[in-house]
Amino acid sequence: MNPIEFSRKWIGVELKERSATQEHFLDLCRVLGHQTPAEMDRDGTTFTFERGAAKSIGGQGWADVWGIVAYRASSPCATPTATLGR
């Protein structure tokens, strides 16, 4: 997938976060030439979807994608937040 294909697919999408976040992230991996969580970490210990994570402002939260970067998107078209570390 290239950036134009990615944009065409996701512009105007109105799915709820839960319905689209994982597919959106997988498409980002394809655009960037990065392995997906299942390709990179078959047991989900270092790169996975849906994992609890410490918030950068303190306390606990939830990462839509967890690994070296914790990725949280409020919707597929919103700007995701990412924090380094685990």
Secondary structure as the mmCIF struct_conf table of DSSP 4:
data_model
#
loop_
_struct_conf.conf_type_id
_struct_conf.id
_struct_conf.beg_label_comp_id
_struct_conf.beg_label_asym_id
_struct_conf.beg_label_seq_id
_struct_conf.end_label_comp_id
_struct_conf.end_label_asym_id
_struct_conf.end_label_seq_id
HELX_RH_AL_P HELX_RH_AL_P1 PRO A 3 TRP A 10
TURN_TY1_P TURN_TY1_P1 ILE A 11 GLY A 12
HELX_RH_AL_P HELX_RH_AL_P2 GLU A 17 LEU A 32
TURN_TY1_P TURN_TY1_P2 GLY A 33 GLY A 33
HELX_LH_PP_P HELX_LH_PP_P1 HIS A 34 THR A 36
HELX_RH_AL_P HELX_RH_AL_P3 PRO A 37 MET A 40
TURN_TY1_P TURN_TY1_P3 ARG A 42 ASP A 43
BEND BEND1 GLY A 44 PHE A 47
STRN STRN1 THR A 48 ALA A 54
TURN_TY1_P TURN_TY1_P4 SER A 56 ILE A 57
BEND BEND2 GLY A 58 GLY A 59
STRN STRN2 GLN A 60 TRP A 66
BEND BEND3 GLY A 67 ILE A 68
STRN STRN3 VAL A 69 ARG A 72
BEND BEND4 SER A 74 SER A 75
TURN_TY1_P TURN_TY1_P5 PRO A 76 CYS A 77
BEND BEND5 ALA A 78 ALA A 78
HELX_LH_PP_P HELX_LH_PP_P2 THR A 79 PRO A 80
STRN STRN4 THR A 81 LEU A 84
#
